[in-house]
Amino acid sequence: MTLFNLALKNIRRNMKSYGLYIGSTIFSIIIFFTFATLKHSGDISGLAEKSKQISGIMSASSFVLIIFVAIFILYSNSFFMRKRKKEVALYSLMGVRKQKIGFLLFFENMVIGLVSLIIGVGLGFFLSQFLLSLLLKLMGLDIEIGLAFSPNAVVETMIVFLIIFLFTSLQGYRVIYRFKLIELFHASKKGEELPKARIISVILGLAALAGAYWFALQDVTSEAWRILSLSMPIVIIALTVLGTYFIFNSVLVYVLHILKKRNTWAWKGLNLMTASQLLYRIRGNAKTLTIIAALSATTITAGGAVFGLYYDTEKNVQQYTPFSFMWEGQKEAIDDSIVKESIRVDTKHIRINSEQIEKEYTVIDHAAFEKLAEALEWDMDTLNLAKDEVGLIEPFYEEQGSEDVKEISFNHADYEVGHVYGESIFNISTVPGTVIVAHDEVYNDLDAVETTYQAVQVNNYKEHLDLSQELEAKASTVNFSSAVQDYQDSLEGTGIMLFVGTFLGLVFLVATGSIIFFKLMTEAEDDKDKYFILYKIGVPKKEMKRTIRYQAGFLFIAPLLLGLLHGTVALIAFSSLFQMELWVPITIWMLAYVFIYMMYYFITIRGFYKTIFNTIQEGN
């Protein structure tokens, strides 16, 4: 039997162990191939012209994906090598030369990689059509594309992943030379010293996490931001990672030591054994759990933020482009059957010098304000202005955290500010800045150049993109703005980010879930003899299953909870920064993440049960 045939036989025999690894790798290849297709396919050239963001975003995403997949494959490969060290030692004991064993491991990994690559590219070719259609749907683009096959995408995908698989195969080849025979036999029995709870580390971990959260929730105008400036995000990330590591390495150790001392809990069932095993492995798991928690937080934060922006696209457009169409100039002919409101607004522009800056304001009279507010269906009391009073309309008032303005001076007089509105009454791309609502007589007496604007509100504004383009093309419409065009532009930008963020997030999720699976299945191999002894002394299977659920639950739930906590704090800061209510989309995103993540938990539990109880059955 040749080494190549032996490698194929080993793969078939260990297919259950390799199944999730191969599946995760195939999924990563599919996503990478789709991104590569978007970059290289000629059928997407028309789409690229419509959205200049695609090429840059896809290139950056592909690079991130390469780095992450490479780390994931290297990490996963190290687990398989640890599991198979005893097998490697048996080959050596039987007289097989180290060089041949090294080639055997090299062939095995290359075969797995090539099979994953062929399947991934094949499935990617067929699924890319669906994924591209989904991208167009998210971006709100009505473009017909053919079956998107790109030879360049195939070549790029094959080169990238062949390099990754070649490197991991060489890593496997080196295993036989890095360890002595006795070390290979006892690799699975190598344990770590039982960690002790260090109260200083506990305090440091909690303090670092509390500090990270405090910094994250500070307003950009706060003293902390003024001092740290652009280094603030780095400080927050560093404190979060440090705090997370100490949570796993020290805080949980401290909690488990306390639980062990509580006799009422420790001597119930196999709780003492569960706590001892978790303590024994906690230090080795700390780095893994920290990485998983950090990746979970990153996925939840980035995905939640992008999904929130996409979810609120229409709301954001209506906030800053309240009228369907607006332009400077004369009235244009529009089909009366679709027009809800058509308002002519005369405005005057003035510049006011304050002690700090010179600022430009748009002034309208009370009558124009009433017509605009009524057209926008503002829910408010009637604004009654005396001659010495004005109203201010500042769309960005809350975002800037501005102080209340009590008085404003122009036209050689002081006017008391009766009310400040934090909404936009004009399309800000047509009439930017702060609007002053003045008494009709004050407006008429104001010595400034008058400008006329047209504000039009239509039914179902999102259906009138053609009308928007027609109006914009007319020479008589200056400073033209359109809600449907803004909506389309926002949809394209957030749609591409949602597409990329979702699939990168899924790759991260699949990889992190797989890493925990590999970790626990390795530990199942180490623990099966212990559970066999427990069965022999009369411990019921129900109790053993409960212990397995607790141990696996710790490795799954602990990083998930911390990841959710980190993500929640980050998204609260994001919502506060952009003055957006994102709880609905964020909750949907988190629930979807938890659902997929917990699927890995049940898959892992099932695999752990099978490993343990197959050993028990074989021993009877």
C-alpha positions in Angstrom: 0.0 0.0 0.0 1.4 3.4 -1.0 1.6 6.4 1.3 -1.0 8.1 -0.8 -3.4 5.2 -0.5 -2.8 5.0 3.2 -3.5 8.7 3.5 -6.8 8.3 1.7 -7.7 5.4 4.0 -6.9 7.4 7.1 -9.1 10.3 5.8 -12.0 8.0 5.2 -11.6 6.4 8.7 -11.4 9.8 10.4 -14.1 11.5 8.2 -16.4 12.1 11.2 -13.6 14.1 12.9 -12.7 16.0 9.8 -16.2 16.6 8.6 -16.8 19.9 10.5 -13.3 21.1 9.6 -13.9 20.4 5.9 -17.3 21.9 6.0 -16.1 25.1 7.6 -13.2 25.3 5.1 -15.6 24.8 2.2 -17.9 27.5 3.5 -14.9 29.9 3.7 -13.8 29.0 0.2 -17.4 29.7 -1.1 -17.4 33.1 0.4 -14.0 34.0 -0.8 -14.8 32.8 -4.3 -17.9 35.0 -4.3 -15.9 38.0 -3.3 -13.3 37.2 -6.0 -16.1 36.9 -8.5 -17.5 40.3 -7.7 -14.0 41.8 -8.2 -13.2 40.0 -11.5 -16.4 39.2 -13.3 -17.1 41.3 -16.4 -20.9 40.9 -15.8 -20.6 43.0 -12.7 -18.9 45.9 -14.4 -22.2 47.8 -14.8 -22.8 47.3 -11.1 -19.3 48.6 -10.2 -20.0 51.7 -12.1 -23.2 52.3 -10.1 -21.5 51.7 -6.8 -17.8 52.7 -6.6 -17.6 51.2 -3.1 -17.8 47.6 -4.3 -14.3 47.1 -5.6 -12.6 48.6 -2.5 -14.8 46.8 0.0 -14.5 43.5 -1.7 -10.7 43.7 -1.9 -10.5 44.6 1.8 -12.9 41.9 2.8 -11.0 39.3 0.8 -7.8 40.2 2.5 -9.5 40.0 6.0 -11.0 36.6 5.0 -7.6 35.3 3.9 -5.9 36.2 7.2 -8.8 34.8 9.3 -9.1 31.6 7.3 -5.4 31.0 7.4 -5.4 31.4 11.2 -8.4 29.2 11.5 -7.0 26.4 9.4 -3.6 26.5 11.3 -5.4 26.5 14.6 -7.7 23.6 13.6 -4.8 21.6 12.1 -2.9 21.9 15.4 -5.8 20.2 17.2 -5.9 17.3 14.7 -2.1 16.9 15.0 -2.4 16.6 18.8 -5.2 14.1 18.5 -3.1 11.9 16.1 0.3 12.1 17.9 -0.2 8.6 19.4 -1.0 7.2 15.9 2.1 8.9 14.6 4.1 7.3 17.4 2.8 3.8 16.5 4.0 4.2 12.9 7.4 5.1 14.3 7.4 2.2 16.7 6.6 -0.2 13.8 9.7 1.0 12.0 8.3 3.4 9.6 10.9 6.1 8.8 10.2 9.6 10.0 10.4 10.9 6.4 7.6 8.6 5.3 5.4 9.4 8.2 6.0 13.1 7.5 5.0 12.6 3.9 1.9 10.6 5.0 0.7 13.6 7.1 1.6 16.0 4.3 -0.5 14.0 1.8 -3.4 13.7 4.1 -3.6 17.4 4.7 -3.1 18.2 1.0 -5.8 15.8 0.0 -8.3 17.3 2.5 -7.3 20.8 1.2 -7.7 19.9 -2.5 -11.1 18.1 -1.9 -12.3 21.2 0.1 -11.0 23.5 -2.7 -12.7 21.6 -5.5 -16.0 21.3 -3.6 -15.8 24.9 -2.5 -15.1 26.4 -5.9 -17.8 24.1 -7.5 -20.5 25.1 -5.0 -19.3 28.7 -5.1 -19.9 28.8 -8.8 -23.5 27.8 -8.4 -24.2 29.7 -5.2 -22.5 32.9 -6.4 -25.5 33.6 -8.7 -27.8 33.5 -5.6 -25.4 35.5 -3.5 -25.0 38.2 -6.2 -28.7 38.4 -6.7 -29.0 38.8 -2.9 -26.4 41.6 -3.0 -28.4 43.4 -5.8 -31.6 43.0 -3.7 -30.0 44.5 -0.6 -28.7 47.4 -2.7 -32.0 48.0 -4.3 -30.6 47.7 -7.8 -32.6 46.2 -10.7 -29.8 44.8 -12.9 -30.0 41.6 -14.8 -26.8 39.5 -14.7 -25.9 36.3 -16.4 -24.3 33.3 -14.8 -21.2 35.0 -13.2 -18.2 32.7 -14.0 -14.8 34.3 -13.7 -11.6 32.4 -14.5 -9.6 35.0 -12.6 -11.7 34.4 -9.5 -11.1 30.6 -9.8 -7.3 31.1 -10.2 -7.1 33.6 -7.3 -9.1 31.3 -5.0 -7.0 28.3 -5.9 -3.7 30.1 -5.4 -4.7 31.6 -2.0 -6.0 28.3 -0.6 -3.3 26.1 -2.1 -0.7 28.3 -0.3 -2.6 28.0 3.0 -3.0 24.2 2.6 0.7 23.8 1.6 1.8 25.7 4.7 -0.4 23.6 7.1 0.7 20.4 5.3 4.4 21.3 5.9 3.4 22.0 9.5 2.1 18.4 9.8 5.2 17.1 8.1 7.4 18.8 10.8 5.4 17.1 13.7 7.3 13.9 13.5 10.7 15.7 13.8 9.6 18.1 16.6 8.8 15.5 19.2 10.4 12.5 20.7 8.6 9.1 20.6 7.7 9.1 24.3 6.3 12.6 24.0 4.1 11.6 21.1 2.7 8.6 23.1 1.9 10.9 26.1 0.7 13.9 24.2 -2.9 13.4 25.2 -2.0 12.9 28.8 -0.1 16.2 29.1 -2.0 18.3 31.5 -1.5 21.8 33.0 -0.9 22.7 36.5 -4.1 23.4 38.5 -4.4 27.2 38.5 -4.8 29.1 41.7 -7.1 32.1 42.1 -5.1 35.3 42.3 -7.2 38.1 43.8 -5.0 40.7 42.2 -5.7 39.3 38.8 -9.4 39.1 39.6 -9.5 42.8 40.6 -7.3 43.8 37.6 -9.6 41.9 35.2 -12.8 43.5 36.5 -11.2 46.9 36.6 -10.0 46.7 33.0 -13.4 45.6 31.8 -15.2 48.3 33.8 -12.7 50.9 32.4 -13.2 49.8 28.9 -17.0 50.1 29.2 -16.7 53.5 30.9 -14.5 54.8 28.1 -16.8 53.3 25.4 -19.8 55.1 26.8 -18.2 58.5 27.0 -19.5 61.2 24.7 -17.1 62.4 22.1 -17.2 65.9 23.7 -16.1 64.4 27.1 -12.8 65.1 28.8 -11.7 61.5 28.2 -12.0 62.0 24.4 -10.2 65.3 24.6 -7.2 63.8 26.4 -6.9 60.5 24.5 -8.2 61.8 21.2 -7.7 59.2 18.4 -6.0 56.7 20.7 -9.4 56.2 22.5 -10.5 53.2 20.4 -7.1 51.6 20.9 -7.4 52.0 24.7 -10.9 50.6 24.7 -9.9 47.5 22.6 -6.8 46.9 24.7 -8.7 47.1 28.0 -11.5 44.9 26.7 -9.1 42.2 25.5 -7.1 42.4 28.8 -10.2 42.3 30.9 -11.6 39.4 28.9 -8.4 37.3 29.4 -8.4 37.9 33.1 -12.1 37.0 33.3 -11.3 33.6 32.0 -7.9 33.1 33.5 -8.6 34.4 37.0 -12.2 35.5 37.7 -13.8 32.2 36.7 -11.0 30.3 38.5 -11.8 32.3 41.6 -15.6 31.5 41.2 -14.9 27.8 40.6 -12.7 27.6 43.7 -15.5 29.2 45.8 -18.0 26.7 44.4 -15.7 23.8 45.3 -15.7 25.0 48.9 -19.5 25.0 49.1 -20.3 21.5 50.2 -24.0 21.7 49.4 -23.0 22.3 45.7 -19.8 20.4 45.4 -21.1 17.1 46.7 -24.2 17.1 44.5 -23.9 14.6 41.7 -20.6 15.1 39.7 -20.3 18.8 40.4 -17.0 18.4 42.2 -15.5 16.5 39.2 -17.0 19.1 36.8 -15.4 22.0 38.7 -12.1 20.2 39.0 -11.9 19.4 35.3 -12.8 23.0 34.4 -10.1 24.3 36.8 -7.5 21.9 35.4 -8.1 23.1 31.9 -9.0 26.7 32.5 -5.5 28.2 31.8 -5.2 26.3 28.6 -8.6 27.4 27.5 -8.2 31.1 28.5 -6.5 32.2 25.3 -9.0 30.3 23.1 -12.0 31.7 25.0 -10.6 35.2 24.9 -10.2 34.9 21.1 -13.7 33.6 20.7 -15.2 36.2 22.9 -13.3 39.0 21.0 -14.4 37.5 17.6 -18.0 37.2 18.9 -18.0 40.8 20.1 -16.5 42.0 16.8 -19.1 40.1 14.7 -22.0 41.2 16.9 -20.8 44.9 16.9 -20.0 45.2 13.3 -23.0 43.2 12.1 -25.4 44.9 14.5 -24.2 48.3 13.5 -24.4 47.7 9.7 -27.8 45.9 10.0 -29.0 48.8 12.1 -28.0 51.3 9.5 -29.6 49.2 6.7 -32.7 48.7 8.8 -33.1 52.4 9.4 -32.2 53.6 5.9 -35.7 55.0 5.2 -35.9 56.6 8.6 -32.5 58.3 8.1 -33.4 59.6 4.7 -36.7 61.0 5.9 -34.9 62.7 8.8 -32.6 64.7 6.6 -34.5 64.7 3.3 -38.1 65.2 4.5 -39.4 66.4 1.1 -39.6 64.1 -1.9 -38.0 66.7 -4.1 -36.6 70.1 -3.4 -34.7 72.6 -5.6 -33.8 76.3 -6.0 -35.7 77.8 -8.8 -39.2 78.0 -10.3 -42.0 75.4 -10.2 -41.8 72.5 -12.6 -44.6 70.5 -14.2 -45.3 67.3 -12.2 -48.2 64.9 -12.6 -50.9 66.2 -10.2 -52.1 62.7 -9.4 -49.0 61.8 -7.5 -48.4 65.2 -5.8 -49.5 65.5 -2.2 -48.0 69.0 -1.5 -46.2 71.6 -3.6 -44.9 74.6 -1.7 -43.1 77.7 -2.8 -40.8 79.0 -0.1 -39.0 82.4 -0.1 -35.9 82.5 2.1 -33.2 85.0 3.0 -29.6 84.1 3.9 -27.7 86.0 6.5 -24.3 85.7 8.2 -24.0 86.3 11.9 -20.7 87.0 13.6 -20.3 85.6 17.1 -17.3 85.8 19.4 -16.1 82.4 18.2 -17.2 81.8 14.6 -19.1 83.4 11.7 -22.1 81.3 10.8 -24.7 81.4 7.9 -28.4 81.1 8.6 -31.5 80.7 6.4 -34.4 82.9 7.5 -38.0 82.1 6.7 -41.2 83.9 7.8 -43.8 82.4 10.2 -46.3 81.8 7.3 -43.7 79.7 5.4 -42.9 77.7 8.5 -46.5 76.9 9.1 -47.0 75.6 5.6 -43.8 73.5 5.7 -44.6 72.0 9.1 -48.1 71.2 8.1 -46.9 69.4 4.9 -44.4 67.4 7.0 -47.2 66.6 9.5 -45.2 67.8 12.4 -46.9 67.0 15.7 -46.6 70.3 17.6 -48.4 73.2 19.1 -48.7 76.4 17.0 -45.6 78.5 17.1 -46.7 82.0 18.1 -43.9 84.5 17.7 -43.8 88.1 18.9 -41.7 90.6 16.9 -38.7 90.2 19.3 -38.9 86.3 19.2 -37.6 83.7 16.7 -37.6 80.0 16.4 -34.5 77.9 15.5 -34.6 74.8 13.4 -31.3 72.9 13.9 -31.3 69.3 12.4 -28.0 68.4 14.1 -28.8 70.1 17.4 -28.9 66.9 19.5 -25.9 65.3 17.7 -23.7 68.2 18.4 -24.7 68.4 22.0 -25.1 72.1 21.6 -25.9 74.4 24.5 -29.3 76.0 24.6 -29.3 79.2 22.6 -31.2 81.9 24.5 -30.7 84.9 22.2 -29.6 85.6 18.6 -28.7 88.9 17.1 -29.2 90.1 13.5 -30.4 93.1 11.5 -29.2 95.4 14.3 -31.6 93.8 16.9 -31.6 91.1 19.6 -34.2 88.3 19.4 -35.1 85.8 22.1 -35.2 82.2 21.0 -38.7 81.0 21.8 -38.2 77.4 20.6 -35.6 75.1 19.1 -36.6 72.3 16.8 -34.2 69.3 16.4 -35.6 68.3 13.0 -35.0 69.3 9.5 -37.7 71.3 7.7 -35.7 71.5 4.5 -33.7 68.9 2.6 -30.3 69.6 4.1 -28.4 69.0 0.8 -30.5 71.8 -0.7 -30.7 74.2 2.3 -28.1 73.2 4.8 -27.5 74.7 8.2 -29.7 76.3 10.8 -33.0 77.9 9.9 -34.4 81.0 11.7 -38.2 81.4 11.9 -38.9 85.1 12.2 -42.1 87.1 12.6 -43.5 88.1 9.1 -42.8 91.8 9.6 -39.2 91.1 10.8 -38.6 88.9 7.7 -40.0 91.6 5.4 -37.8 94.2 7.0 -34.6 92.1 6.7 -32.2 93.5 4.2 -30.9 90.4 2.4 -31.1 88.7 -1.0 -34.2 86.5 -1.3 -34.0 83.0 -2.8 -37.0 80.9 -3.9 -37.2 77.1 -3.3 -39.7 74.6 -4.4 -40.6 71.8 -2.0 -42.7 68.9 -3.4 -44.1 65.9 -1.5 -45.4 62.9 -3.6 -47.1 59.6 -2.9 -44.8 56.6 -2.6 -41.7 58.6 -3.2 -39.5 55.5 -3.5 -41.2 54.6 -6.8 -40.3 57.8 -8.6 -36.5 57.5 -9.3 -37.1 58.2 -13.0 -39.0 61.5 -12.2 -36.1 62.4 -9.8 -33.5 62.0 -12.6 -35.7 63.9 -15.0 -36.1 66.9 -12.6 -32.4 66.9 -11.8 -31.4 67.0 -15.5 -33.4 70.2 -16.1 -31.2 73.3 -16.1 -33.8 75.3 -14.2 -33.5 73.1 -11.1 -30.5 74.2 -9.0 -29.3 72.6 -5.7 -31.7 69.7 -6.4 -32.2 67.1 -3.8 -34.4 64.0 -3.9 -35.5 61.6 -1.2 -35.7 58.6 -3.6 -32.1 59.3 -4.8 -30.8 59.6 -1.3 -32.6 56.4 -0.4 -31.1 54.6 -3.3 -27.6 55.8 -2.6 -28.0 54.9 1.1 -29.4 51.5 0.2 -26.4 50.8 -2.1 -23.9 51.8 0.5 -25.4 50.0 3.5 -26.5 47.1 1.3 -22.9 46.2 0.2 -21.7 46.6 3.8 -24.5 44.4 5.1 -23.7 41.8 2.5 -20.0 41.8 3.3 -20.6 42.1 7.1 -23.1 39.2 7.1 -20.9 36.7 5.3 -17.7 37.6 7.0 -19.6 37.4 10.3 -20.9 33.9 9.3 -17.3 32.8 8.4 -16.1 34.1 11.8 -19.0 32.3 13.5 -18.5 29.1 11.7 -14.8 29.2 12.5 -15.2 30.0 16.2 -17.9 27.3 16.6 -15.6 24.8 14.9 -12.7 25.7 17.1 -14.7 25.0 20.3 -15.9 21.8 18.7 -12.4 20.6 18.0 -11.3 21.6 21.5 -14.1 19.7 23.1 -13.8 16.6 20.9 -10.1 16.5 21.8 -11.0 16.6 25.4 -13.6 13.9 24.9 -10.8 11.6 23.7 -8.8 12.5 26.8 -11.7 12.0 29.2 -13.3 8.8 27.8 -11.3 6.6 30.1 -12.4 8.6 33.1 -16.0 8.3 32.2 -15.6 4.6 31.7 -14.3 4.3 35.2 -17.3 6.3 36.5 -19.6 4.0 34.7 -17.9 0.9 36.2 -18.4 2.3 39.8 -22.1 2.8 39.2 -22.5 6.5 38.1 -25.7 6.6 35.9 -25.4 7.8 32.3 -27.9 10.6 33.1 -25.5 12.1 35.6 -22.6 11.8 33.2 -24.6 13.5 30.5 -25.4 16.4 32.9 -21.6 16.8 33.6 -20.8 16.8 29.9 -23.5 19.5 29.3 -22.1 21.6 32.1 -18.5 21.4 30.8 -19.4 22.0 27.2 -21.8 24.7 28.2 -19.0 26.6 30.1 -16.8 26.7 27.0 -19.7 27.8 24.8 -21.7 30.1 27.0 -18.9 32.0 28.8 -17.4 33.5 25.6 -20.8 34.0 24.1 -22.1 36.0 27.1 -19.0 38.1 27.3 -19.2 38.7 23.5 -22.8 39.7 23.8 -21.9 42.1 26.7 -19.0 43.6 24.8 -21.2 44.0 21.7 -24.1 45.5 23.6 -21.9 48.2 25.2 -20.3 49.0 21.8 -23.6 49.2 20.1 -25.0 51.5 22.8 -22.0 53.8 22.2 -22.6 53.6 18.4 -26.3 54.4 18.8 -25.5 57.3 21.1 -22.9 58.7 18.7 -25.2 58.7 15.7 -28.4 59.5 17.7 -30.2 56.3 16.4 -32.6 53.9 17.9 -31.2 50.5 16.9 -32.6 48.2 19.4 -34.9 46.3 17.0 -32.3 45.5 14.4 -29.6 44.8 17.0 -31.9 42.4 18.9 -32.7 40.6 15.6 -29.0 40.3 14.8 -28.0 39.0 18.2 -30.8 36.4 18.2 -29.7 35.2 14.8 -26.1 35.0 16.1 -27.0 33.1 19.2 -29.2 30.7 17.3 -26.5 29.6 14.9 -23.9 29.6 17.7 -26.0 27.3 19.9 -26.4 24.9 17.0 -22.7 24.2 17.4 -23.3 23.5 21.1 -25.8 20.8 20.3 -23.7 19.3 17.6 -20.7 19.2 20.0 -22.7 17.7 22.8 -23.9 15.0 20.5 -20.4 14.2 19.4 -19.1 14.2 23.0 -21.9 11.8 24.0 -21.0 9.5 21.1 -17.3 9.4 21.9 -17.9 8.7 25.6 -20.7 6.1 25.4 -19.1 4.3 22.4 -16.1 3.7 24.7 -18.4 2.5 27.5 -20.2 0.1 25.1 -16.9 -1.3 23.7 -15.6 -1.9 27.2 -18.6 -4.0 28.2 
